[in-house]
Structure formats: structure tokens, C-alpha cells
Amino acid sequence: MPDQGNEPRPSGADGDAPLPSSSEPSFTPPSRQSQRGLDWFIFFLADVQTGFGPFVAVYLTTQKWTQVEIGLVLSVGGIVGLIGQMPGGAIVDAARSERFVAGLAVALIGISALGYAAWPLFPIVMASATLHAAASCVLGPAIAAISLGLVGRAAIGERLGRNARYASLGNGVAAAVMGTCGYLLSSRSVFLVTFVLAIPTLIALSRIRGGEIDAERAHGALPHANPRAEIAKLTNLLKQRPLLVFAAAMLLLQLANAAMLPLMAGVVTTRSSDAAPALIAFCIVVPQAIVALASPSVGRFAQSFGRRPLLFAGFAALAVRGLLFAIVSDPYLLVAVQVFDGVTAAVFAVMVPLIVADVAFGSGHFSFAQGIVGTAGGIGASLSNVVAGYVADQFGTSVAFVGLAAVAATGLAMVVLLMPETRRRV
């Protein structure tokens, strides 16, 4: 029987320290203008962020950079992005205006794109990569905080599903536009387009009415909370078993997931080198399409039936995907297997901020809690390619895929055995 909205268990035998269980007060729903402004902000922000994906390596290669120099830039960006997760969340929690933080981050990302395009010199590019990674650390928490501040906990599941849909659409459109610009013009044009796209992103952000973002709701705080209790609330948050278990589960998720597509791309290239670029493109597009179609339904399901069933589905789909990659040999069937990637992506695009919002309710540190989970996931992703690459070299790609599936199955077992339902009554 599905959960009917029970609170997470209080402290006792399992050692959890309970968060406040007071319900959220009623409020006026946000205007259509603010809702649509958030939609388009997320869409254009996805466009902006797409320019910093594989295009960086392509562009720097055309500028006669060595692979060591390119790897160093990418590594520095990855390290800053990893260690900046919790500080970025803390900045959003401390901010008086989440819109201002988000707008400043977008402006800095636009400047970093201009740095890549105008001055592809090592110190400038290194500074741009660092600036982009640091600014990105606050954007995810800021978007989640704005969403929570606008709609409240009662509607946050559906709102997060809507966020995931527009992010997926933005990624797809941006990949097509930037790929076309890079092919017809030059790889430098990708970063000029990224810089230009920062302008409509900021315009869309300005359409969100600041007065409709409740600051206490946005930070996961109870109304009129005592500021002197902040340290106690943060300590209490860090003792929450659901948060710690979920962070560990996200580490296992990314450890299993991050290396799957790169490994599969190598297999496709080996078996069908001529068709590899098109097949890999489809492998990226298929999950994005599923996320765009399914994410709002994921959010509604989570609000009605709870979080645990969806967590089970997300981990199970990842484990099945790894096993199928290990046994399927036809390159075209490998594309079909990517449907399972879409299921996992649609689930966790919504579940990560939603479960963190559940656990952090009443603490006032919603964004910091997101940083904890994001750091755990980043560690898993960083280890994934190294470990899977070593196993593939030593024992073959099939063994590597089975190993990644086993990690996903371990994550599923952890969620089944240790993760309580976090959906609260509202």
C-alpha cells in the first residue's frame, strides 16, 4: 500500500534527530508571470551551461592546446565544482535574495564564456574555468530555493518536474544550435553564443517577481524561526539519517552511472566507427526526450504516492541498463537501452531536490543540504570513470558494465533497507 503521507520517524531506536513537523502556512499561489519566468530562466540557463560541455575540449584543441593543458583546465573546473557544492549552498541559504545570487552567477558565467572566446590564453582560460565552476555551484541550489519559495512544499514536486522538463528541452535545443554554429562557423562561436544567451537568461529571471518568493520557505525554514537557534538547527540537520543515507545512495548512483555512457561510446566506436557519431548523439537525445516527457509526471507521482517507489525505479533502471550494456552487441540496440537512462535521469532530476527539501524542512539550510548531497554525487562521479576504465582495461568492458550494474544494485539495496519515506503531510 502506498504511503499516505506519514512523517519521517522521530528519534528513537534508529537514532534520527527529528526536524520540526509544523505544517507550512497557507499562501497565495505565485502568478503565471513568475511561473513562466522560472520556466524560461531554466530553459535559457540550460542553453548557457551546454556551451561548457565537450565544446571546451574541441575549442581548445583547435587553439593548439596540448591534451595535458586541456586536461588540467577540465580537472581544475571539476575540483572547484566538487569542493564548492556545500559553500555554494551555504551562500544561497545566507542570501537575502535568491534572484540576485542567481543573476550574479549567470553574469559571471557569461563573462567566463567571453574569456574563452576572446583570449584563449592559459591564465585567462584557467580563470574562466574556475569562475564558471564556482558560479555553477550556486545555480542549482538557487533554482531549487526559488522554486520552493514560489510554490511551497505542497506543490514542489510538480514544480521540480516542470524544472527538469525545461532544463532537458534547453539542453537539447542548445546542443543542436551550438553544434550547428560550431560546424558552420567555428568552435569559438559556441562561446560567443553562450555569452549572448546569458542576456535572455537574465531577462527571464527578471520576470520572476521577487515579492512572490517567500524567503523562509525558500531556505526550508519555519515561519518566524529563532535566529539564535541556527547552529542547533544545522547540527540537527547533519544528524538526519535520511540525509546521510540519501547522500551515500547518490554517491553509489553516480559511481555506477557516470562511466556508463563513455564506456558505451567506446564500444559503439569500436563496432561501428562510421555510424558512431550519429549513434552517440541519439544516445544523448533519447534520455533527454524521456526527461522532458516524464519529469512532471514523476513530480506528481512523488507528491501522491511518496518518494521511495520512484527511488526504487531509478536505481533498478540503472542496474538493468548496466546489465544490458554488458550483453547487447548490436550498436543500434545499445541506443534503445538508453531508454533506461532516461528513466533514471527523470527520477533523480526531481527526487534529489525534493527529498532534500523534505529532510531539510524547518532547518533553514535547504541549499546547504543540497550541497552535501551534491558533493557525495560528485565524489562518486569522479571515481566512476577511473575505476570503470581500469576494470575495462584489465578485464574487458562487459565485466566493467556488470560491475557498474552491481554498484547500482547496491544503491537499490541501501534505499530499500535504510531509506525511510520522507514525504510529509502538508
PyMOL commands that set and color helices and strands:
alter all, ss='L'
color gray80, all
select helices_A, chain A and resi 32-50+55-62+67-83+85-94+98-118+122-151+153-184+187-206+210-212+215-218+227-238+241-257+260-271+276-305+308-327+331-360+366-395+397-418
alter helices_A, ss='H'
color red, helices_A
deselect
rebuild
show_as cartoon
